[in-house]
Amino acid sequence: MPPFDAGGFQAAGAVRATPHDLLTFIEAHLDPDGAPSQLAAALRAVRRPVLRRGIGHRHVHTIAWFCHPTGGGPMYFHSGATLGQQAFLGFRPDTGTALAALCTRRFRAHDPFLATAYALLAEEE
């Protein structure tokens, strides 16, 4: 099978990474202060709210993440899909938890994949 050509949607499917790459990326977001200063500043900058919505404006969008409140603090996450795959990445600074969830199946409106990944990350200890 030929490689996926995203054409005009490169931002949606042009990144190729292993699960290890994704976890390394998310772990850097868990502890920005452990990174070199320029990278740390960028990791903190992508947490800044650019849009608030929902009841009481509790749901936040940053330039890179969705941010929802949990009992212990904010939960940052992003999900996406292209033909034949879905992904969910997220982290919770309060618990030191990171989650990279991937699957190779076509998105369907009532597919439990994203809801399950979200619930796993949002779960209180």
Rosetta constraint file for C-alpha pairs under 8 A:
AtomPair CA 6 CA 10 HARMONIC 5.24 0.50
AtomPair CA 6 CA 12 HARMONIC 7.53 0.50
AtomPair CA 6 CA 13 HARMONIC 6.09 0.50
AtomPair CA 6 CA 14 HARMONIC 6.71 0.50
AtomPair CA 9 CA 13 HARMONIC 6.84 0.50
AtomPair CA 9 CA 14 HARMONIC 7.93 0.50
AtomPair CA 10 CA 14 HARMONIC 4.75 0.50
AtomPair CA 10 CA 15 HARMONIC 7.96 0.50
AtomPair CA 11 CA 15 HARMONIC 7.41 0.50
AtomPair CA 12 CA 80 HARMONIC 7.42 0.50
AtomPair CA 12 CA 81 HARMONIC 7.54 0.50
AtomPair CA 12 CA 82 HARMONIC 7.02 0.50
AtomPair CA 13 CA 82 HARMONIC 6.54 0.50
AtomPair CA 17 CA 21 HARMONIC 5.61 0.50
AtomPair CA 17 CA 22 HARMONIC 6.49 0.50
AtomPair CA 18 CA 22 HARMONIC 6.38 0.50
AtomPair CA 19 CA 23 HARMONIC 6.22 0.50
AtomPair CA 19 CA 100 HARMONIC 6.89 0.50
AtomPair CA 20 CA 24 HARMONIC 6.11 0.50
AtomPair CA 21 CA 25 HARMONIC 6.20 0.50
AtomPair CA 22 CA 26 HARMONIC 6.25 0.50
AtomPair CA 22 CA 89 HARMONIC 7.74 0.50
AtomPair CA 22 CA 100 HARMONIC 6.47 0.50
AtomPair CA 23 CA 27 HARMONIC 5.90 0.50
AtomPair CA 23 CA 98 HARMONIC 7.06 0.50
AtomPair CA 23 CA 99 HARMONIC 7.18 0.50
AtomPair CA 23 CA 100 HARMONIC 6.22 0.50
AtomPair CA 24 CA 28 HARMONIC 6.30 0.50
AtomPair CA 25 CA 29 HARMONIC 6.81 0.50
AtomPair CA 26 CA 30 HARMONIC 6.51 0.50
AtomPair CA 26 CA 89 HARMONIC 7.41 0.50
AtomPair CA 26 CA 90 HARMONIC 6.98 0.50
AtomPair CA 26 CA 91 HARMONIC 6.59 0.50
AtomPair CA 26 CA 98 HARMONIC 6.22 0.50
AtomPair CA 26 CA 99 HARMONIC 7.78 0.50
AtomPair CA 27 CA 31 HARMONIC 6.72 0.50
AtomPair CA 27 CA 91 HARMONIC 7.89 0.50
AtomPair CA 27 CA 98 HARMONIC 6.52 0.50
AtomPair CA 28 CA 32 HARMONIC 5.83 0.50
AtomPair CA 28 CA 34 HARMONIC 7.77 0.50
AtomPair CA 28 CA 35 HARMONIC 7.11 0.50
AtomPair CA 28 CA 43 HARMONIC 7.68 0.50
AtomPair CA 29 CA 43 HARMONIC 5.92 0.50
AtomPair CA 29 CA 44 HARMONIC 7.86 0.50
AtomPair CA 29 CA 91 HARMONIC 7.59 0.50
AtomPair CA 30 CA 91 HARMONIC 6.66 0.50
AtomPair CA 30 CA 92 HARMONIC 7.06 0.50
AtomPair CA 30 CA 93 HARMONIC 5.39 0.50
AtomPair CA 30 CA 96 HARMONIC 6.36 0.50
AtomPair CA 30 CA 97 HARMONIC 7.77 0.50
AtomPair CA 30 CA 98 HARMONIC 7.56 0.50
AtomPair CA 31 CA 35 HARMONIC 7.44 0.50
AtomPair CA 31 CA 93 HARMONIC 7.73 0.50
AtomPair CA 32 CA 39 HARMONIC 7.58 0.50
AtomPair CA 32 CA 40 HARMONIC 4.64 0.50
AtomPair CA 32 CA 41 HARMONIC 7.63 0.50
AtomPair CA 32 CA 43 HARMONIC 5.83 0.50
AtomPair CA 32 CA 44 HARMONIC 6.63 0.50
AtomPair CA 33 CA 37 HARMONIC 7.66 0.50
AtomPair CA 33 CA 40 HARMONIC 5.72 0.50
AtomPair CA 34 CA 40 HARMONIC 7.42 0.50
AtomPair CA 35 CA 39 HARMONIC 6.06 0.50
AtomPair CA 35 CA 40 HARMONIC 5.25 0.50
AtomPair CA 36 CA 40 HARMONIC 5.92 0.50
AtomPair CA 37 CA 41 HARMONIC 6.15 0.50
AtomPair CA 38 CA 42 HARMONIC 6.45 0.50
AtomPair CA 39 CA 43 HARMONIC 6.12 0.50
AtomPair CA 40 CA 44 HARMONIC 6.22 0.50
AtomPair CA 41 CA 45 HARMONIC 6.04 0.50
AtomPair CA 42 CA 46 HARMONIC 6.39 0.50
AtomPair CA 43 CA 47 HARMONIC 7.18 0.50
AtomPair CA 44 CA 48 HARMONIC 7.23 0.50
AtomPair CA 46 CA 62 HARMONIC 6.11 0.50
AtomPair CA 46 CA 63 HARMONIC 5.75 0.50
AtomPair CA 46 CA 64 HARMONIC 5.77 0.50
AtomPair CA 46 CA 65 HARMONIC 7.39 0.50
AtomPair CA 47 CA 62 HARMONIC 5.72 0.50
AtomPair CA 47 CA 63 HARMONIC 7.58 0.50
AtomPair CA 47 CA 64 HARMONIC 7.49 0.50
AtomPair CA 47 CA 65 HARMONIC 7.10 0.50
AtomPair CA 48 CA 62 HARMONIC 5.61 0.50
AtomPair CA 48 CA 63 HARMONIC 7.68 0.50
AtomPair CA 49 CA 60 HARMONIC 5.99 0.50
AtomPair CA 49 CA 61 HARMONIC 5.73 0.50
AtomPair CA 49 CA 62 HARMONIC 4.59 0.50
AtomPair CA 49 CA 63 HARMONIC 7.64 0.50
AtomPair CA 50 CA 60 HARMONIC 7.47 0.50
AtomPair CA 50 CA 61 HARMONIC 5.89 0.50
AtomPair CA 50 CA 62 HARMONIC 5.12 0.50
AtomPair CA 50 CA 63 HARMONIC 6.74 0.50
AtomPair CA 51 CA 60 HARMONIC 5.76 0.50
AtomPair CA 51 CA 61 HARMONIC 5.10 0.50
AtomPair CA 51 CA 62 HARMONIC 6.82 0.50
AtomPair CA 52 CA 57 HARMONIC 5.04 0.50
AtomPair CA 52 CA 58 HARMONIC 6.73 0.50
AtomPair CA 52 CA 59 HARMONIC 5.74 0.50
AtomPair CA 52 CA 60 HARMONIC 4.50 0.50
AtomPair CA 52 CA 61 HARMONIC 6.31 0.50
AtomPair CA 53 CA 57 HARMONIC 4.41 0.50
AtomPair CA 53 CA 58 HARMONIC 6.50 0.50
AtomPair CA 53 CA 59 HARMONIC 5.29 0.50
AtomPair CA 53 CA 60 HARMONIC 6.33 0.50
AtomPair CA 54 CA 58 HARMONIC 6.08 0.50
AtomPair CA 54 CA 59 HARMONIC 5.73 0.50
AtomPair CA 55 CA 59 HARMONIC 7.98 0.50
AtomPair CA 58 CA 68 HARMONIC 6.77 0.50
AtomPair CA 58 CA 69 HARMONIC 6.74 0.50
AtomPair CA 59 CA 66 HARMONIC 7.50 0.50
AtomPair CA 59 CA 67 HARMONIC 5.97 0.50
AtomPair CA 59 CA 68 HARMONIC 5.02 0.50
AtomPair CA 59 CA 69 HARMONIC 7.12 0.50
AtomPair CA 60 CA 66 HARMONIC 5.93 0.50
AtomPair CA 60 CA 67 HARMONIC 4.90 0.50
AtomPair CA 60 CA 68 HARMONIC 6.44 0.50
AtomPair CA 61 CA 65 HARMONIC 6.02 0.50
AtomPair CA 61 CA 66 HARMONIC 4.66 0.50
AtomPair CA 61 CA 67 HARMONIC 6.00 0.50
AtomPair CA 62 CA 66 HARMONIC 6.28 0.50
AtomPair CA 62 CA 67 HARMONIC 7.41 0.50
AtomPair CA 64 CA 78 HARMONIC 7.59 0.50
AtomPair CA 65 CA 76 HARMONIC 5.75 0.50
AtomPair CA 65 CA 77 HARMONIC 5.38 0.50
AtomPair CA 65 CA 78 HARMONIC 5.46 0.50
AtomPair CA 66 CA 76 HARMONIC 5.62 0.50
AtomPair CA 66 CA 77 HARMONIC 5.32 0.50
AtomPair CA 66 CA 78 HARMONIC 6.02 0.50
AtomPair CA 67 CA 74 HARMONIC 6.22 0.50
AtomPair CA 67 CA 75 HARMONIC 5.44 0.50
AtomPair CA 67 CA 76 HARMONIC 4.51 0.50
AtomPair CA 67 CA 77 HARMONIC 6.50 0.50
AtomPair CA 68 CA 74 HARMONIC 5.72 0.50
AtomPair CA 68 CA 75 HARMONIC 5.31 0.50
AtomPair CA 68 CA 76 HARMONIC 6.72 0.50
AtomPair CA 69 CA 73 HARMONIC 5.88 0.50
AtomPair CA 69 CA 74 HARMONIC 4.57 0.50
AtomPair CA 69 CA 75 HARMONIC 6.07 0.50
AtomPair CA 70 CA 74 HARMONIC 5.77 0.50
AtomPair CA 70 CA 75 HARMONIC 6.58 0.50
AtomPair CA 70 CA 122 HARMONIC 6.63 0.50
AtomPair CA 71 CA 124 HARMONIC 7.29 0.50
AtomPair CA 72 CA 94 HARMONIC 5.96 0.50
AtomPair CA 72 CA 95 HARMONIC 7.79 0.50
AtomPair CA 72 CA 124 HARMONIC 7.97 0.50
AtomPair CA 73 CA 92 HARMONIC 7.54 0.50
AtomPair CA 73 CA 93 HARMONIC 7.53 0.50
AtomPair CA 73 CA 94 HARMONIC 5.79 0.50
AtomPair CA 74 CA 92 HARMONIC 6.47 0.50
AtomPair CA 74 CA 93 HARMONIC 7.37 0.50
AtomPair CA 74 CA 94 HARMONIC 7.52 0.50
AtomPair CA 75 CA 90 HARMONIC 7.22 0.50
AtomPair CA 75 CA 91 HARMONIC 6.05 0.50
AtomPair CA 75 CA 92 HARMONIC 4.80 0.50
AtomPair CA 75 CA 93 HARMONIC 7.47 0.50
AtomPair CA 75 CA 121 HARMONIC 7.75 0.50
AtomPair CA 75 CA 122 HARMONIC 7.06 0.50
AtomPair CA 76 CA 90 HARMONIC 5.40 0.50
AtomPair CA 76 CA 91 HARMONIC 5.42 0.50
AtomPair CA 76 CA 92 HARMONIC 6.38 0.50
AtomPair CA 77 CA 88 HARMONIC 7.17 0.50
AtomPair CA 77 CA 89 HARMONIC 5.49 0.50
AtomPair CA 77 CA 90 HARMONIC 3.87 0.50
AtomPair CA 77 CA 91 HARMONIC 6.43 0.50
AtomPair CA 78 CA 88 HARMONIC 5.88 0.50
AtomPair CA 78 CA 89 HARMONIC 5.46 0.50
AtomPair CA 78 CA 90 HARMONIC 6.35 0.50
AtomPair CA 79 CA 86 HARMONIC 7.49 0.50
AtomPair CA 79 CA 87 HARMONIC 5.48 0.50
AtomPair CA 79 CA 88 HARMONIC 4.27 0.50
AtomPair CA 79 CA 89 HARMONIC 6.28 0.50
AtomPair CA 79 CA 114 HARMONIC 7.59 0.50
AtomPair CA 80 CA 86 HARMONIC 5.82 0.50
AtomPair CA 80 CA 87 HARMONIC 5.48 0.50
AtomPair CA 80 CA 88 HARMONIC 6.72 0.50
AtomPair CA 81 CA 85 HARMONIC 5.60 0.50
AtomPair CA 81 CA 86 HARMONIC 4.26 0.50
AtomPair CA 81 CA 87 HARMONIC 6.28 0.50
AtomPair CA 81 CA 107 HARMONIC 6.93 0.50
AtomPair CA 82 CA 86 HARMONIC 6.71 0.50
AtomPair CA 82 CA 106 HARMONIC 7.81 0.50
AtomPair CA 83 CA 105 HARMONIC 7.90 0.50
AtomPair CA 83 CA 106 HARMONIC 5.94 0.50
AtomPair CA 83 CA 107 HARMONIC 7.66 0.50
AtomPair CA 84 CA 104 HARMONIC 5.43 0.50
AtomPair CA 84 CA 105 HARMONIC 4.58 0.50
AtomPair CA 84 CA 106 HARMONIC 4.35 0.50
AtomPair CA 84 CA 107 HARMONIC 7.30 0.50
AtomPair CA 85 CA 102 HARMONIC 7.41 0.50
AtomPair CA 85 CA 103 HARMONIC 5.62 0.50
AtomPair CA 85 CA 104 HARMONIC 4.23 0.50
AtomPair CA 85 CA 105 HARMONIC 5.06 0.50
AtomPair CA 85 CA 106 HARMONIC 5.92 0.50
AtomPair CA 85 CA 107 HARMONIC 7.31 0.50
AtomPair CA 86 CA 102 HARMONIC 5.84 0.50
AtomPair CA 86 CA 103 HARMONIC 5.39 0.50
AtomPair CA 86 CA 104 HARMONIC 6.48 0.50
AtomPair CA 86 CA 105 HARMONIC 6.99 0.50
AtomPair CA 86 CA 106 HARMONIC 7.48 0.50
AtomPair CA 86 CA 107 HARMONIC 6.92 0.50
AtomPair CA 87 CA 100 HARMONIC 7.42 0.50
AtomPair CA 87 CA 101 HARMONIC 5.69 0.50
AtomPair CA 87 CA 102 HARMONIC 4.55 0.50
AtomPair CA 87 CA 103 HARMONIC 6.58 0.50
AtomPair CA 88 CA 99 HARMONIC 7.64 0.50
AtomPair CA 88 CA 100 HARMONIC 5.88 0.50
AtomPair CA 88 CA 101 HARMONIC 5.09 0.50
AtomPair CA 88 CA 102 HARMONIC 6.54 0.50
AtomPair CA 88 CA 114 HARMONIC 6.77 0.50
AtomPair CA 88 CA 117 HARMONIC 6.82 0.50
AtomPair CA 89 CA 98 HARMONIC 7.70 0.50
AtomPair CA 89 CA 99 HARMONIC 5.70 0.50
AtomPair CA 89 CA 100 HARMONIC 4.66 0.50
AtomPair CA 89 CA 101 HARMONIC 6.45 0.50
AtomPair CA 90 CA 98 HARMONIC 5.77 0.50
AtomPair CA 90 CA 99 HARMONIC 5.29 0.50
AtomPair CA 90 CA 100 HARMONIC 6.72 0.50
AtomPair CA 90 CA 121 HARMONIC 7.18 0.50
AtomPair CA 91 CA 96 HARMONIC 7.38 0.50
AtomPair CA 91 CA 97 HARMONIC 5.55 0.50
AtomPair CA 91 CA 98 HARMONIC 4.21 0.50
AtomPair CA 91 CA 99 HARMONIC 6.21 0.50
AtomPair CA 91 CA 121 HARMONIC 7.24 0.50
AtomPair CA 92 CA 96 HARMONIC 5.78 0.50
AtomPair CA 92 CA 97 HARMONIC 5.28 0.50
AtomPair CA 92 CA 98 HARMONIC 6.51 0.50
AtomPair CA 92 CA 121 HARMONIC 7.49 0.50
AtomPair CA 93 CA 97 HARMONIC 6.87 0.50
AtomPair CA 97 CA 121 HARMONIC 7.44 0.50
AtomPair CA 98 CA 121 HARMONIC 7.61 0.50
AtomPair CA 99 CA 117 HARMONIC 7.85 0.50
AtomPair CA 99 CA 121 HARMONIC 6.75 0.50
AtomPair CA 101 CA 117 HARMONIC 6.60 0.50
AtomPair CA 107 CA 111 HARMONIC 6.80 0.50
AtomPair CA 112 CA 116 HARMONIC 5.86 0.50
AtomPair CA 113 CA 117 HARMONIC 6.27 0.50
AtomPair CA 114 CA 118 HARMONIC 6.04 0.50
AtomPair CA 115 CA 119 HARMONIC 6.07 0.50
AtomPair CA 116 CA 120 HARMONIC 6.17 0.50
AtomPair CA 117 CA 121 HARMONIC 6.40 0.50
AtomPair CA 118 CA 122 HARMONIC 6.03 0.50
AtomPair CA 119 CA 123 HARMONIC 5.82 0.50
